[in-house]
């Protein structure tokens, strides 16, 4: 799956303890100069990256199952992205599209208009970050409907700005100590296994009935938008029950609410289709993209129905760096990389291999509640099998074990008990399997540790 021109060996290599001495020294420097408000999943400093490998300053080659949180899907080094960016850098780096125009902004918008789900005329606005895209989608929906309220969902993540924190469900670390937040945000249930923790089946019909009841209790004609991730990311890679997204589409149409699909993490091929909402055959009135859109450069977009997108007054949308020309050039390189369909096939191949290695652990261990996801967006949830009580301690333990062995995985989930897998879509099959084997062995060791603890407790009672 990797390019033949990769100069970085696509093999895991442990040269020092992780983190090594050079990373440790740089981390000390960081602590002296960078706010402690920034966390870090794995305290190593990267020197080079390519394919599915991150090489740190100590010479360790680490398997990348994070992709910069689903950003470097086409690889941290991509020839097409590099060529487009280099050519743009030679021309100019910035003018501000609201001051003087450049065609790459329009080209990115045209590609998104053509590829975003929805058989209707579209327009696109470009911004810099995912949170900006979410906030501007709310602005557009309010301008178009004359309404104020926003409906979001349990286990949602939409960003770190004040409005998007109000829309995000998880308190720690995202919302803790940062309130008060904007009002007019309401939260409804989603049809996922996590929502059905008490034991009831997570059916679309049951959840949709609760969504409609919430709307009716608060006057559905006061809601401008309902915003949902087609697979909830930070919430734990939660895949909705079949029919749930379609039911939301019907409710949105029934009550004149703008349906916003937040494809910031799920989009750009991550799930085996260009956009995750395609799996459900559902189109949002507005669709949000970011993260992998520009292969590592900051770019986001709101794409949707022309009449909605044109509702704000001239000058009402924008931003100094919105649709920066270098980021737009990078996006054009990303689009070129997707043209032959190989990356979408790779995403499905990644899923097949991961299911082969990890799915059996759901039944053979006592610590995994579910293995789930689509394409190269997969997750392992750690919980007590009987009570479904979340086990964040086990997720942290397994992640730490993987990190020590040179495999970068990320922890997520509303309860911090999920390990998510986001390998770049260009990762090679042998490297992928090596990383999965490390994760598998870490899970088995954690499971064995639980068995030993249980046995010791039983002996103590005797």
Secondary structure, DSSP 8 states (H G I E B T S, - for coil): ---TT--S-SS-B--SSSS-HHHHHHHHHHHHHS-TTS--SS---EEEEETTEEEETTS-EEEESSHHHHT-TT-SS-HHHHHHHHHHHHH-S---TTTS--HHHHHHHHHHHHHSS-SS-EEEEEESSHHHHHHHHHHHHHHHH---EEEEETT----SSHHHHHH----TTTTTT-----S-EEEE--SSTTTTTTSS---HHHHHHHHHHHHHHT-GGGEEEEEE-SEETTTTSEE--TTHHHHHHHHHHHHT-EEEEE-TTTTTTTTSSSSGGGGGT---SEEEE-GGGGTTS--EEEEEEHHHHT-S-TTSS--TTTT-HHHHHHHHHHHHHHTTSHHHHHHHHHHHHHHHHHTTHHHH-SSEEEEEEETTEEEEEEB-TTT--B-HHHHHHHHHHHHHTTEE-EEESTTS-EEEE---TT--HHHHHHHHHHHHHHHHHHHHHHHHHHHHHHHHH-
